[in-house]
Amino acid sequence: MTGTGWGGQPNHDHAPYYSTAWRNSKWSGFDTNDSPYYNATWEDWEKWYHRGETKSQHTVYTSNSGFLTIVVSAVFLGAYGQSLLIEQHDSTFKTQIRQTNDHASFQLRSRREASQDLVKNDRVKHFLTSRHDTGYGAWYTEEPDETVPEKRMGIQDDIPKQEEGTDTYLVGTGSDRLLVDTGEGKPSWFAALSSVLKAENATISHALLTHWHPDHVGGCGQLHQICPNAIIHENEPAEGTEDIADGESFKTEGATLRAFYCPGHTTNHMAFVLEEESAMFTGDNVLGHGTAVFEDLPTYLQSLERMKEQFTGRAYPGHGAVIEDGPARIREYLVHRKEREQQVLQVLKDLDEQGGATPMEIVKVVYKDYPENLWEPAAKGVLAILQKLEGEGKAEHVGNDKWRITKKPTL
């Protein structure tokens, strides 16, 4: 490529640029010995300036179609890599689902083989009490929260505490089942319920809620994902649920559940009597370990008295293990509550000369052997006892959060 020089006409007479040495030098890129000063474009100057370099730099041009081909190729390669990654994750997920279903099928087949020779009532009993560590079967306890601290167990412990998951019960032997409570709605519960219904080719026609607490109603949405036509019942119904009347019966193949209104833990608490077994689903009024929390102590005690007369067999609680003798456990609850009440009265008598005692001062005496971090919730239970005693005229509130034995008026 040649040009006309810097000004259109090169200045040949300029001494610094016109000499024999320059004129006789050969510049790479020209077939003559002419200096680039004679007739050079800017591109000529660049080429001459870099004449001694071993590697020369050249601008690479491509057409629009070539550039588009490069872009499309890069997009295609990226999409292909993403598809391989997605396929790998999908394969892992499918493997986990298959393992879960296989394990569920094994558990269900084992349970069916164990009960195939039983009569109808015994099959119902076996179905309701079959418990597996994976949670498959009629009784499923949701996975415990890893943050729950170690607990003191036994009937002596009536300190409110976090529970190790919620028990839900799938009741019946046919294609239509009843469900008692829906738990918190954890993924493990959803997977277990889906698996057992699929394996037994069954669905849920009615779900019965014992009370409104979130750990018993949290799975309602997931239930409708599995069984869209399931009708959910609860006392004092909320949006999306239907009422339960005291004494109302719900029947399915192999089981009849009779609703029993028993407030105390909450104002809308219901239990359900399994007529074929003379057993009761006790919700949170009676637990498989420890004692229950209550909103209103007098009402709760009245409910316990009535509950123990409704059945003779097992109690299936909202938390903890199945109780073999349900009425006996309720009687233990009643005795325990009476003992606590007498302990509170005794502390009030002992501290009467000090002007009475606060709930926390009573806790420090009655629950002295318990960890101090449990005293605060225990004080709420003591306050409920004091309020009951006040209603009976046995204790009175004297201000500054203090309570004392009721003083009889002087005649």
C-alpha positions as CSV (number, residue, x, y, z in Angstrom):
1,M,0.0,0.0,0.0
2,T,1.4,3.4,-0.9
3,G,0.3,6.9,-0.5
4,T,1.1,10.4,-1.4
5,G,3.2,11.4,1.6
6,W,2.5,13.8,4.5
7,G,1.5,16.8,2.5
8,G,0.5,15.2,-0.8
9,Q,3.9,15.9,-2.2
10,P,7.1,14.7,-0.4
11,N,9.8,17.2,0.4
12,H,12.8,15.6,-1.3
13,D,15.1,18.5,-0.8
14,H,14.9,18.5,2.9
15,A,18.4,17.6,4.1
16,P,17.6,15.5,7.2
17,Y,15.3,13.3,5.2
18,Y,16.9,13.0,1.9
19,S,20.4,11.5,1.8
20,T,22.2,8.7,0.1
21,A,22.0,6.5,3.2
22,W,18.3,6.8,3.4
23,R,17.7,6.5,-0.3
24,N,19.9,3.4,-0.6
25,S,18.3,1.7,2.4
26,K,15.9,-1.1,1.6
27,W,12.7,-1.0,3.6
28,S,11.0,-4.3,4.1
29,G,7.6,-4.1,2.4
30,F,8.8,-2.4,-0.7
31,D,10.4,-3.9,-3.8
32,T,12.5,-0.8,-4.3
33,N,15.1,1.0,-2.2
34,D,12.9,4.0,-1.8
35,S,12.6,5.4,1.7
36,P,9.1,5.4,3.2
37,Y,9.6,9.2,3.5
38,Y,9.1,9.5,-0.2
39,N,5.5,8.3,-0.4
40,A,4.2,6.8,2.9
41,T,0.8,6.4,4.4
42,W,0.2,6.0,8.1
43,E,0.0,2.2,7.7
44,D,3.3,2.3,5.9
45,W,4.9,4.1,8.8
46,E,3.5,1.5,11.3
47,K,4.9,-1.4,9.2
48,W,8.3,0.3,8.8
49,Y,8.5,1.1,12.5
50,H,7.9,-2.5,13.6
51,R,10.2,-3.9,10.8
52,G,12.7,-5.5,13.2
53,E,10.2,-7.3,15.5
54,T,10.0,-11.0,15.3
55,K,6.3,-11.0,15.8
56,S,4.1,-8.5,14.1
57,Q,0.6,-7.6,15.3
58,H,-2.2,-7.5,12.8
59,T,-5.8,-6.6,13.3
60,V,-8.1,-9.5,12.5
61,Y,-11.4,-8.7,10.9
62,T,-14.4,-11.0,10.5
63,S,-17.7,-10.7,8.8
64,N,-21.0,-10.2,10.6
65,S,-22.0,-13.8,9.9
66,G,-18.7,-15.1,11.3
67,F,-19.1,-13.1,14.5
68,L,-22.7,-14.4,14.9
69,T,-21.5,-17.9,14.4
70,I,-19.0,-17.4,17.2
71,V,-21.6,-16.0,19.6
72,V,-24.1,-18.8,18.8
73,S,-21.4,-21.4,19.3
74,A,-20.5,-20.0,22.8
75,V,-24.2,-19.9,23.8
76,F,-24.7,-23.5,22.6
77,L,-21.7,-24.7,24.5
78,G,-22.8,-22.9,27.7
79,A,-26.4,-24.4,27.4
80,Y,-25.0,-27.8,26.9
81,G,-22.9,-27.6,30.0
82,Q,-25.9,-26.4,32.0
83,S,-28.0,-29.3,30.7
84,L,-25.3,-31.8,31.8
85,L,-25.3,-30.3,35.3
86,I,-29.1,-30.3,35.5
87,E,-29.3,-33.9,34.3
88,Q,-26.8,-34.9,37.0
89,H,-28.8,-33.3,39.8
90,D,-32.1,-34.7,38.4
91,S,-30.5,-38.2,38.4
92,T,-29.5,-37.8,42.1
93,F,-33.0,-36.6,43.0
94,K,-34.7,-39.5,41.2
95,T,-32.4,-41.9,42.9
96,Q,-33.3,-40.5,46.4
97,I,-37.0,-40.7,45.5
98,R,-36.6,-44.3,44.3
99,Q,-34.8,-45.3,47.5
100,T,-37.5,-43.6,49.6
101,N,-40.3,-45.4,47.8
102,D,-38.5,-48.8,47.9
103,H,-38.0,-48.4,51.7
104,A,-41.6,-47.4,52.2
105,S,-42.8,-50.4,50.1
106,F,-40.6,-52.7,52.2
107,Q,-42.0,-51.4,55.4
108,L,-45.6,-51.6,54.2
109,R,-45.2,-55.1,52.8
110,S,-43.7,-56.2,56.1
111,R,-46.6,-54.7,58.0
112,R,-49.2,-56.2,55.7
113,E,-47.7,-59.7,56.0
114,A,-47.6,-59.4,59.8
115,S,-51.4,-58.6,59.9
116,Q,-52.8,-60.6,57.1
117,D,-54.0,-63.4,59.4
118,L,-55.6,-61.1,62.0
119,V,-59.3,-60.6,62.4
120,K,-60.7,-57.2,61.5
121,N,-60.4,-55.4,64.9
122,D,-56.9,-56.7,65.4
123,R,-55.9,-55.5,61.9
124,V,-57.1,-52.0,62.8
125,K,-55.2,-52.2,66.1
126,H,-52.1,-53.4,64.4
127,F,-52.4,-50.7,61.7
128,L,-52.7,-47.9,64.3
129,T,-49.8,-49.1,66.4
130,S,-47.3,-50.0,63.7
131,R,-44.5,-47.5,64.2
132,H,-41.3,-47.5,62.1
133,D,-38.2,-45.4,62.7
134,T,-38.7,-43.9,59.2
135,G,-42.1,-42.6,60.1
136,Y,-44.0,-44.9,57.6
137,G,-47.2,-46.3,58.9
138,A,-50.3,-45.2,60.7
139,W,-48.5,-43.2,63.4
140,Y,-45.9,-40.8,62.2
141,T,-43.8,-38.5,64.4
142,E,-42.2,-35.6,62.6
143,E,-38.4,-35.3,62.8
144,P,-37.3,-33.7,66.1
145,D,-35.8,-30.2,66.0
146,E,-32.1,-30.5,66.6
147,T,-32.2,-27.3,68.7
148,V,-34.5,-28.9,71.3
149,P,-32.5,-29.4,74.6
150,E,-32.4,-32.6,76.5
151,K,-35.5,-32.9,78.6
152,R,-36.4,-34.4,82.0
153,M,-38.9,-37.1,81.5
154,G,-41.7,-38.5,83.6
155,I,-45.0,-37.6,85.2
156,Q,-43.2,-35.4,87.8
157,D,-42.2,-32.9,85.0
158,D,-45.0,-30.5,84.3
159,I,-42.7,-27.7,83.1
160,P,-43.8,-26.4,79.6
161,K,-41.3,-27.5,77.0
162,Q,-40.7,-27.9,73.3
163,E,-41.9,-31.2,72.0
164,E,-40.0,-33.7,69.8
165,G,-42.3,-33.4,66.8
166,T,-46.0,-33.9,66.4
167,D,-47.7,-37.3,66.1
168,T,-50.2,-37.7,63.2
169,Y,-52.4,-40.7,62.6
170,L,-53.7,-42.3,59.4
171,V,-56.8,-44.3,60.4
172,G,-58.6,-47.0,58.4
173,T,-58.0,-50.0,56.3
174,G,-59.7,-49.2,53.0
175,S,-59.2,-46.9,50.1
176,D,-60.6,-43.9,52.0
177,R,-58.7,-43.0,55.2
178,L,-59.1,-40.5,58.1
179,L,-56.2,-38.4,59.3
180,V,-55.8,-37.1,62.8
181,D,-53.8,-33.8,62.8
182,T,-51.5,-32.6,60.0
183,G,-48.3,-31.8,62.0
184,E,-46.1,-28.8,61.2
185,G,-46.0,-29.6,57.5
186,K,-42.3,-30.7,57.3
187,P,-41.0,-32.1,54.1
188,S,-40.3,-35.5,55.7
189,W,-44.0,-35.7,56.8
190,F,-45.2,-34.8,53.3
191,A,-42.9,-37.5,51.7
192,A,-44.0,-40.2,54.2
193,L,-47.7,-39.5,53.8
194,S,-47.4,-39.4,50.0
195,S,-45.5,-42.7,50.0
196,V,-47.9,-44.6,52.2
197,L,-51.0,-43.4,50.4
198,K,-49.4,-44.3,47.0
199,A,-48.3,-47.7,48.2
200,E,-51.7,-48.6,49.6
201,N,-53.6,-47.0,46.7
202,A,-55.5,-44.9,49.3
203,T,-56.6,-41.3,49.8
204,I,-57.8,-39.2,52.7
205,S,-61.4,-38.1,52.8
206,H,-61.4,-36.2,56.1
207,A,-58.7,-34.7,58.3
208,L,-59.6,-34.1,62.0
209,L,-57.7,-31.4,63.9
210,T,-57.4,-31.7,67.6
211,H,-56.8,-28.0,68.1
212,W,-55.5,-24.9,66.4
213,H,-51.8,-24.8,67.4
214,P,-49.4,-24.4,64.4
215,D,-47.7,-27.7,65.0
216,H,-51.0,-29.5,64.5
217,V,-52.4,-27.6,61.5
218,G,-49.2,-26.7,59.6
219,G,-49.6,-29.5,57.1
220,C,-53.1,-28.6,55.9
221,G,-51.8,-27.1,52.7
222,Q,-49.5,-30.0,51.9
223,L,-52.4,-32.4,52.6
224,H,-54.4,-30.7,49.9
225,Q,-51.5,-31.1,47.5
226,I,-51.8,-34.9,48.0
227,C,-55.5,-35.1,48.5
228,P,-57.2,-32.0,47.0
229,N,-60.7,-33.2,48.0
230,A,-59.9,-33.9,51.6
231,I,-62.3,-32.1,54.0
232,I,-60.5,-30.6,57.1
233,H,-62.5,-30.3,60.3
234,E,-61.8,-28.4,63.5
235,N,-63.8,-27.0,66.4
236,E,-64.2,-23.2,66.0
237,P,-63.3,-23.6,62.3
238,A,-61.0,-21.1,60.5
239,E,-61.1,-20.3,56.8
240,G,-60.8,-23.5,54.8
241,T,-62.0,-25.8,57.6
242,E,-65.4,-27.1,58.6
243,D,-66.8,-27.4,62.1
244,I,-66.7,-30.5,64.4
245,A,-69.6,-31.0,66.7
246,D,-69.2,-32.7,70.1
247,G,-70.2,-36.4,69.6
248,E,-70.0,-36.3,65.8
249,S,-68.9,-39.5,64.2
250,F,-66.5,-40.0,61.2
251,K,-66.6,-43.5,59.7
252,T,-64.3,-45.3,57.2
253,E,-63.6,-48.9,56.5
254,G,-62.2,-50.5,59.7
255,A,-62.6,-47.4,62.0
256,T,-65.1,-45.1,63.6
257,L,-64.0,-41.9,65.3
258,R,-66.2,-40.0,67.7
259,A,-65.4,-36.4,68.5
260,F,-65.2,-35.4,72.1
261,Y,-64.9,-31.8,73.1
262,C,-62.4,-31.4,75.9
263,P,-61.1,-27.8,76.3
264,G,-58.2,-26.9,78.6
265,H,-55.0,-27.1,76.5
266,T,-56.9,-24.7,74.1
267,T,-60.5,-23.5,74.1
268,N,-61.2,-25.5,70.9
269,H,-59.5,-28.8,71.9
270,M,-61.1,-32.0,70.6
271,A,-60.2,-35.7,71.3
272,F,-61.4,-38.6,69.1
273,V,-62.5,-41.9,70.4
274,L,-61.7,-45.0,68.3
275,E,-64.9,-47.0,68.9
276,E,-63.6,-50.3,67.6
277,E,-60.7,-50.3,70.0
278,S,-62.1,-48.2,72.9
279,A,-59.0,-46.0,72.5
280,M,-58.7,-42.2,72.3
281,F,-56.6,-39.8,70.3
282,T,-55.9,-37.3,73.1
283,G,-54.2,-34.5,71.2
284,D,-52.2,-32.3,73.6
285,N,-54.4,-32.8,76.7
286,V,-52.6,-36.0,77.5
287,L,-49.0,-36.6,76.2
288,G,-46.8,-39.7,75.8
289,H,-44.2,-38.1,78.2
290,G,-44.3,-35.5,80.8
291,T,-47.5,-33.5,81.4
292,A,-49.4,-31.0,79.3
293,V,-49.6,-27.2,79.1
294,F,-53.0,-25.7,79.7
295,E,-54.7,-22.3,79.2
296,D,-57.3,-22.7,81.9
297,L,-56.5,-25.1,84.8
298,P,-60.1,-25.6,86.2
299,T,-61.5,-26.3,82.7
300,Y,-58.5,-28.6,81.9
301,L,-59.1,-30.7,85.0
302,Q,-62.8,-31.0,84.3
303,S,-61.9,-32.2,80.8
304,L,-59.5,-34.8,82.1
305,E,-62.2,-36.1,84.5
306,R,-64.6,-36.6,81.5
307,M,-62.0,-37.9,79.2
308,K,-61.1,-40.9,81.4
309,E,-64.7,-42.1,81.3
310,Q,-64.9,-42.2,77.5
311,F,-62.6,-45.1,76.8
312,T,-60.8,-48.1,78.4
313,G,-57.8,-48.8,76.1
314,R,-54.9,-47.0,74.6
315,A,-54.3,-43.3,74.4
316,Y,-52.7,-42.0,71.1
317,P,-51.2,-38.6,72.1
318,G,-50.2,-35.6,70.1
319,H,-46.6,-35.9,71.2
320,G,-44.7,-38.9,72.5
321,A,-45.2,-42.6,72.5
322,V,-48.5,-44.5,72.6
323,I,-49.9,-45.0,76.1
324,E,-51.0,-48.6,76.7
325,D,-53.5,-47.7,79.5
326,G,-54.9,-44.3,78.7
327,P,-57.4,-43.9,81.6
328,A,-54.7,-44.8,84.1
329,R,-52.4,-42.1,82.7
330,I,-55.2,-39.5,83.0
331,R,-55.7,-40.5,86.6
332,E,-52.0,-40.0,87.1
333,Y,-52.3,-36.5,85.6
334,L,-55.1,-35.7,88.0
335,V,-53.2,-36.9,91.0
336,H,-50.1,-35.0,89.9
337,R,-52.1,-31.7,89.5
338,K,-53.5,-32.1,93.0
339,E,-50.0,-32.7,94.4
340,R,-48.7,-29.5,92.7
341,E,-51.6,-27.5,94.1
342,Q,-50.9,-28.7,97.6
343,Q,-47.2,-27.8,97.2
344,V,-48.1,-24.3,96.2
345,L,-50.5,-23.9,99.1
346,Q,-47.8,-25.1,101.5
347,V,-45.3,-22.6,100.2
348,L,-47.9,-19.8,100.7
349,K,-48.4,-21.0,104.3
350,D,-44.7,-21.1,104.9
351,L,-44.1,-17.6,103.6
352,D,-47.2,-16.1,105.0
353,E,-45.3,-14.0,107.6
354,Q,-43.3,-12.5,104.8
355,G,-46.5,-11.1,103.2
356,G,-46.9,-13.9,100.7
357,A,-44.8,-15.1,97.7
358,T,-44.5,-14.4,94.0
359,P,-44.9,-17.2,91.5
360,M,-41.1,-17.3,90.9
361,E,-40.5,-17.5,94.7
362,I,-42.8,-20.5,94.8
363,V,-41.0,-22.1,91.8
364,K,-37.7,-21.8,93.6
365,V,-39.1,-24.0,96.3
366,V,-41.3,-26.5,94.4
367,Y,-38.9,-26.8,91.4
368,K,-35.6,-26.4,93.2
369,D,-34.2,-29.6,91.7
370,Y,-34.8,-28.4,88.1
371,P,-32.4,-26.3,86.0
372,E,-32.9,-22.6,86.5
373,N,-33.5,-22.0,82.8
374,L,-36.8,-23.9,83.2
375,W,-38.0,-21.8,86.1
376,E,-39.5,-19.1,84.0
377,P,-41.9,-21.4,82.1
378,A,-42.7,-23.2,85.3
379,A,-43.8,-19.9,86.9
380,K,-46.6,-19.7,84.3
381,G,-47.9,-23.0,85.5
382,V,-47.7,-21.9,89.1
383,L,-49.6,-18.7,88.2
384,A,-52.4,-20.8,86.7
385,I,-52.6,-22.8,90.0
386,L,-52.8,-19.6,92.0
387,Q,-55.6,-18.3,89.8
388,K,-57.5,-21.5,90.4
389,L,-57.0,-21.2,94.1
390,E,-58.2,-17.6,94.0
391,G,-61.3,-18.7,92.2
392,E,-61.9,-21.3,95.0
393,G,-61.3,-18.7,97.7
394,K,-58.1,-20.3,98.9
395,A,-55.6,-17.7,97.8
396,E,-55.6,-14.0,97.0
397,H,-53.5,-11.6,95.0
398,V,-52.0,-8.9,97.3
399,G,-50.1,-6.7,94.8
400,N,-46.5,-6.5,93.8
401,D,-47.0,-9.9,92.0
402,K,-47.4,-11.5,95.5
403,W,-50.0,-14.1,96.5
404,R,-51.0,-15.3,100.0
405,I,-53.4,-17.6,101.7
406,T,-56.8,-16.0,101.8
407,K,-57.4,-14.3,105.2
408,K,-60.7,-15.1,106.8
409,P,-62.5,-12.0,108.0
410,T,-62.4,-11.3,111.7
411,L,-65.8,-11.3,113.3
